Structure formats: C-alpha cells, structure tokens
Amino acid sequence: MIYESVINDAIRMAEEHAYPEIEPFEKPDSRKGWYQGVFFQSQLEEDLEFLNSSYHVDYQAPIPGRLKKLKLLLKKLYGFHMKPMWQHQNDINAEIVMALNQMRYFIIEQKAENEVLKKRIDELENSERIIEIDNRRE
C-alpha cells in the first residue's frame, strides 16, 4: 500500500516536471534568442548571474510530496551515500562557475584592449594621411 503510494507520487511528480527535448547545439536556442557562434555579452552576464546564484545543490532541501516520515527515513538511509556524491557535484559546479567567470573577465579585458588598439590604429592612419598630404604639397 505505501509502496504503491510512493510509486504513484513519483510518477505524478515526473509527469508534472517533464523536461522538453534537448535541442542539439547546432540549432538556435529560440527560447533565449541566441545562436551558436554569435557572442552576446548580455546573455553571458545573465547566464553567469544564474550560475553564480544556483551552482550549489542543497542536500537539506525537502523532498516534495506526501509521506514525510518515509521520505525522512529514505533520506537518512541514503544520506551516507548521497552526501559525498552531492558534495562532489557541488565541487564540480563551483569549478565550472569559477572557470566561466574567468572567461568573462578575459572577454571584458580583451574588449577593452581592442578598443585601445582600434584608437591607436585610427591615430596612425590619420597621421599617415597627414604625411601623404604634406608630401603631395611639396
């Protein structure tokens, strides 16, 4: 009886939280409005904000549904096994988020450096034009 109730709850929850099919990387992600191969800094900032705030998986989060005592028992029985796995996943998530943040900082630095170099190129091109004009006058 309890077993059937747990199974039915699991089936109901799975149906309620069904995930859409994952699109291959080559296709545009129309939900976010971006395409692979095109860089949008605003999208990067938005994604990193989400990742920075949600990379940690909380083991203490309550399990939704009925039968609280059974869920607590299951959590205690599997805790010795699940906690190290969750901690490992949290460590991986943290490293990924830190690497993505480093990539963001690199992109920002490169954009600033590119602006400086563009200004310098414009200055050099303008000085070359001035020299050419002066040479023609002579």
N, C-alpha and C positions, 0 to 999 in steps of 0.2 A: 504494500500500500504506500509506504513512504517512498520506496524506490520509484514507483510509477509517478508519484507527485514530483519528485526531483527531476526525473527524465522529462516529464511534461513541461515543467518550468524551464528546463534547459532548451527544449525545442521551441517553446514560445519566445524565449529571450533571443535565440538565434534568428528566428524569423523577424522579430522586431528590429534587430540590429544587423540586418543583411547588408553586406557590402556590395557596392556596384562593381562591375567587372573592371579590372585594372587595364588601362589602355597602354599599348606599347609606347616606348619612348619616342618613336619616330613621329607619332601623331601629335597634333597640337592639343594642349590641355585647355579646352574651351571653357571649363569652369573657372579658370583663373585668368584666361585671356592672354596666355603667353605661348610662344613657340620655341621648340628646341633650336638652339643655335643663335638665338637672339637674347641679348642681355638687357634686363630691366632692373635697375638698381632698386626701384621702389618695391618690386616683387621680392628681391633678395632681402631687403630690410624687413618686409612683412613676414617672410618665412623664418628669418632668423629670430625675430621677436617671438614668434610662436615656439620655435625650438628652444630658445633660451628659457622660456617660462614653463615648458612641459616635458623636458627630457627625462625627468626623474619619475620612475614608476613607484608609486606608493604601495608598499606591501600591506599597510594597515587599512587601505581603502575597503569599505564594506562591500560585501558581495550582495548585489541586488536580489530581490525575490523573498519568498516566504521561507519558513523553517529555519529560523535564526539559530537554534541550538544545533541543528545538523550542520549548518554552514560553519559555525564556530568549531565544531568537532573536526570537520574536514580540514579547516584551516590549520588547526593545531596538529593534526596527523601529518599533513603535507608540509608544514612550516619548515621543518628541518631540511627538507629537500628544496623547497621553493625559494627560501630567503637567499641562499647563496647564488642561485640562478638569477634572481631578480637583481641582486647586487652586481653581479657580473654584467647584466644587461644595462644597468644604470651606469656602470663604469664605461661601457662601450658608447652609450648615448652621450655621456659627458665628453668623451674624447672627440666624437664626431662634431658635437656642437662647438667645442673649442677650435677644431680644425676649420670649420666653416666660418667662425668669427675671424680667424687669422686670414682666411681668404678674403673676407670682406675688407679688413684693414689693408691688405695688399692692393685690392682693387681701388680703394679710396686713394692710397698713396700714388698708385700708377696714374690715376686720372689727374691728380694734382701735378705730378711730374710732366705729364703730357701737355697740360695747359702751359706750363713754364716753357717747355720746348717749342710749342707752337708759337708763343710770343717771340721767342728768340729767333725762330725761322723767319717770322714776319719782319722782324727788325733787320735781319741780314738781307732779306730780299729787297726791302726798301732801301737799304744802304747801297746795294748793288745797282739798283735803278738810278739812284742819285749819281753814282760814279759813272754809269753809262751816259747819263745826260751831260755830265761835266765833260766827259771825253768827246762827245759829239760837238760841243760848243768850241772846243779847242781846235 
